[in-house]
Amino acid sequence: MQKTDISSAKHYLRTIYIYLTMKNEYNVLGLMSGTSLDGLDMALCRFEKTPERWRYGVIAAETHPYSDELRSRLGEAMCLSAYDYVKLDAELAAVTAATVRAFLAKQTVRPDFLASHGHTTFHQPALGITSQIGNGATLASHTGLTTVCDFRTRDVALGGQGAPLVPVGDELLFGHYDACLNLGGFSNISFRRAGRRVAFDVAPCNMALNYLAGRLGMPFDRDGETARSGKTDLSLMNTLNALDFYRRRGAKSLGKEWFDAVFRPCLDTAHLSVADKLRTLTEHIALQLADASRGNEGETMLVTGGGARNVFLTERLREFGNKTIVIPDTQTVDFKEAIIFAFLGVLRMRGETNCLRDVTGASADSCGGAVYLAE
């Protein structure tokens, strides 16, 4: 390539970047792959910045389930060799890009860019480690869309937990609720206290429930009916409630490493039926969620994520808690995180804060995310 061609390409990319940062309306595709390994959530959203607030709408949303083979490999990613881990990173990005192309082929709106959470494999912020696979350069190259990804590492580098990240979206998009509770692989909550947004991971949720359901050959315990049929075991309940994590205050987050090393052995060593374990686990989760939600003075709590579909879990949360639980429309329940990561991408492209020190414990607010410009 000649020097003039390189100069023209740089000018073209710079023009795109400036264009995206100066707009007040954006069409963005948000991508989320959660620890529950359900699949890839895609939410094509429109965002508008008005003088009063940010507004959003969902143009289309869809979940693409992972194949059994890919789900298995993602679940075992921490145990792979360096070569196989990097290979999985590239392969997941290629699968994601193909899925995105098929999804967008059905839409009449083309996004300005995409914002991808990736799939978390390692998360140990105390060691300065967090890793989300699904290579951003591959996504940008294979979709032809500027891609924002790798949202967590800058906050971890600043001494933060790198999680949860959704509280910025809770504040700017869902701030009319007093608290927002997400019931995903892990549960997390955010609310305002003394004029500041506070958030933290609360307890394992679908990751633990699905693990036990798998012992019965089920991907999940539909509506929590198996848990409902079981009996609460006080010994297991006391063991779970006594875990050190629950005594910590302030910014804190959970990862699969902690679940495998600390939480899962408590379930495995209990000599109980799976139904009794599910019942005890559900009661434990509901108690921890209720305790966490008492940290704010508001009345309404928006509940989203796959666990919002667990009828028995939400019943127990209502029983133990003191909040008015609001379970929104199905689209918001299923795609709130993908919507918010699309929004975090908007903030990144505008150079605005998308990660709060009061939430993560970092030394400063930050604008996180790597940007791969489409050619």
N, C-alpha and C positions, 0 to 999 in steps of 0.2 A: 504494500500500500504506500502511495506517495505521501509526502508531507502535507500537501494540500488536502488530500482525502482524510487524513487523520485529523487535521484541523477542523474540517467540515463536520466530521462525526462528533468531535468533542463539542462543537457549537450546537449541534442538533440535540445531543444529550443534555447539555446545560439548559437549553431552551425548554425541553420537556420538564426538567426538574423545577425550574423557576415557575413554569405554568402551573404545575401541581401544587406548589407551595403558596401561591398567591390567590387561589380560588376560594370561594365560600360555598361552593356546591361540589360534591364528589359522588361518583358512583364507584364503589369499592367491593371487591369480593373478599370476604373474610373466611379463613380456613382454620378449623380446629380439630385436632386429634387428641382426645383425652385419655387419661390413664385407664378408663374402663375398657378401652380397645373396641368400642362399638363400631368405629369406622370414621370416615372423614366427613365432618360437618361443613357445609358450604352455604354461606349466606351472602347473596348479592344485595347490597344495601345502598341507599341514597342518603347522604348527610347534607344538611344545610345549616350554616351558621347565620343566625339572625342576631340583631342587637340584643335580644333578651336571652337567648339560649341556643344550644345545639338541638336540632331536630333530626329524626331519622325515620326511614321507612324501609321495609324489606320488599324488594322487587321479586325475589324468588329464593327459595331455600330448599336444600336437599341433603340427605345423609347417604353416603355411599359406603355400604358395609365392606369391611376388609375380608379377604379370602381367609379360610382357616389357616392356610400355610403362612400368610403374611402376619396374621394375628399371632400365631405361635412364635414367629421370629421376633416380632416386636416385644412380646412378653419376655423373651429370653435375651434381649439385646445386651443387657449388662454382662452376660456371660460369654459374649462372642470374642473372638480374637480381634486384634486391631484391624487386620485386613478385612474380616467379615463384617465388622462394625461399619467401616467406611463404605464397604460394598452395599450394606443395607441402607445407609444414608442416601446413596445415589439411587438405589432401586426404589426406595419409598418416594423420593422426589419425582422419579420418572412415572410411577403409578399415579401420584397426585396430579402431575401435569396432564396426563392422559384423561384423568377423571375430570379435571377442570375444563379441558377442551370440550369434552362431551357435554358437560353441563352448560357451558356458555353457548354451544351450538344451538341449544333450545331457547336461548334468550334473544330478545330484540335490543337489549341494552348491553353495550360493551363497557366493562369497568375501566376506570382510569388506571388502576393498578390493583394488585392483590396483596393482602396482608396475611401471612401464614404463621400460626403459632408453632407449627412443627409438632413432632411427637417427643415428649420428654422421656429420656432414658436414664440419665444421671442427674440427681439434684441433691447436692450436699454443700449448701452455701457456707457452712462453717469451714469448709476446706477450699472455698473459692471455686466450687465446681457446679456448673449446671450445663446440660447439653440437650438440645432439641434437634433431632434429625429430620431430614427432608430438605435437602440442600437448596438454598435460595438461588444460587447461580443457575442450577439446573431448571428450577421452576421458571425463572425469567427467560432463559434460553428456549425452553420447550413450549412455553405459552405465548411468548411475545409480549408479556406484560411486565412492567416494572414491578419488582417484588420487594416487600418489606418483611423481614424475618428476624430471628435471633433477638427477641425482645428482652430476654432476661439477663443476659451476661453483663451488661453495663451496670445494672443495679447491684449484681453480686460483686463486681469489681469495686464498687463504692461501699462495700461492706454490708450490703442489704441481703435480704432473703431471696430476692428475685421473684417473689410471690407473696400474696396474690397480686396479679396485675389488673384484674377487672375493676377494682374500686374507682379508678378514674372514670370509667364508663358508668359505673353506678352513680357517681356524683353528677356527671354532666348529662347523662341520658335518662337515668332512672331515679334522680334525686327527689322526686315527689313521694317516694316511699321512705319510711323512717329507717328501714334496714333492708339489705338484700342478702339472701342466703342462697348459695349455690350447692346443690347436692349432686356432685359428680363422683369421680373415683375417690376423691377426698372432698370433704365439705369445707366451705369457707364462708365467712360472713363479713359484711362491711356496714358501717353506720357512722353517723356524725357524733362526735363527743367534743364539747367545748369549742365548737366551730371548726373542728378538723375531722377529716375522714379517717376512720380507724378500721383496720381490717386484719384478718389473720386466718390461717387454716384452723379448723376446729377439731376434726376427727376423720378417720377413714370412713368411707361411706360405701359407694357401689363397688369399689375394689374388693372390700372385705365381704360384702353381701354376695357378690357374684362368685367369689372364691368358694364360699360355702355351698352356694347353689350348684356349682360345678361338681361337687361331691355327689350330687343326686342326678347328674347328667343333664342339668338345666343351665342355659346361659345366664338366667337370672330368675329370681323368685317373683313371679308375676303378682303384682298387687300386694306382695308381702304375705301371701296366703299360707305358705309353709311356715313362716315365722309366727303367724297368728296361731297356728295349730300347736306350736311348741310351748314349753314352760320355761320361765326365767330361772336361771341357776345363779344363786347369790354368790357362790364362790367365784365363778367366772366373771360375774358382774363386778365384784370387788377387785379382782385382779386387773381387769381392764381399766376401771376408774382410777386405780392407784398408779398408773403409768406416769413416769416423770414428765412427759410432754404436757399433760394437763395442768401441772403446777406452774408451768412457765407463763409469764405474763408479757405483754407487749408483742412486737413483731415475731411471728414464728410461722414456719411452713413445714409441710410433710412431703416425703418422697417415697418412692417404691422401696428404696433401700431400707428405710425405717420400718415400713410395713413388713418386709420379708424378715428382717433381723429381730424386730421387737414385737410387733403386733400379731403376726400370723402364728408364731410359736405358742402364744397364749390360747389361740383357738385350737391348734393341733393337739396340745397336750391335755385339753379338757376331755374327760371321758363321758361324753354326752352324745345324744343323737344329734344329727344335723339339724333337725327341726328345733331342738332345744338351744343349740348354738345360735341359730338364726334368730330365735326369739330374744335370747339374751343380748346378742349383738345389736339388734334393732332397739331394744330398750336402752342400751348403753349409748348408742348414737343419739337417740332422742333426748336423753338426759344431758349429754354434753352440749347439744345444740341449744336446748332450753337455757342452760346455764350461760352460754356465750351470748345469747340474745338479750339477757338481762343487763348487759353492759350499756344499753342505751335507754333513753327515757321515752322513745316514741312508741306508737301503738301498732303501726302496720309493718309487715315484713313480707317482701316479695320473695317467693320461693320458686327457683327454677332448677334445671338440670334433670337428669334421668331419675334421680331419687324423688322428684316431685310427683312422679307417676306411681310411687310406692304408697298405696293407700294406707297400709297399716303403719308405715313409718310416719306419715303426716298426721295420722290419728294420734299416735303416741306423742308427737311433738306438740300438738294442740293440747293434749292432756297435761303435759309437764310444763309447757311454756306459758307466758303471759302476754303473747302478742296475737294480733289479728293476722292470721296467715292468708296471704293473697297468692293464689296459684293462677297465673295469667293464661292467655290463649296458648294453644299447643305450640305454635311457632316460636313464641318467646320462651316457653319452657325448654324446648329442644335446641334452640339456636342462639340463646342470649350470649354465650361466650364467643361464638363465631361473629356475632354482630359487634361485640365490644372489641374483638381483635381487629376487625375492619376499621373501627373508630380509632384504635390505638395507632393504626397505620396512617390515618389522616393526621393525627397529631404529630406523628414522626415526620411526615412529609412537610408539615408546616413549621417544624422546628420547635414545637411546644411541648411542655411537660406531659409525659404519659406514664410516669412512674413516681409515686409519692413516698418521700422519705418517712413520713409519719406512719405509713402502712408497712413498709419493708424493713425499717430500721437502718437504712443507708445513711451515709454522711450528707447526702444532698438529694433534692429532687433531680430527676434526669429525663432526658429524651432518648429512649432506647430503641434499638432496631437497626439492623444492617439493611442497606438499600442497594439492590441490584437493578440498574437501569436497563430497560429493554432496548435492544439495538434496532 
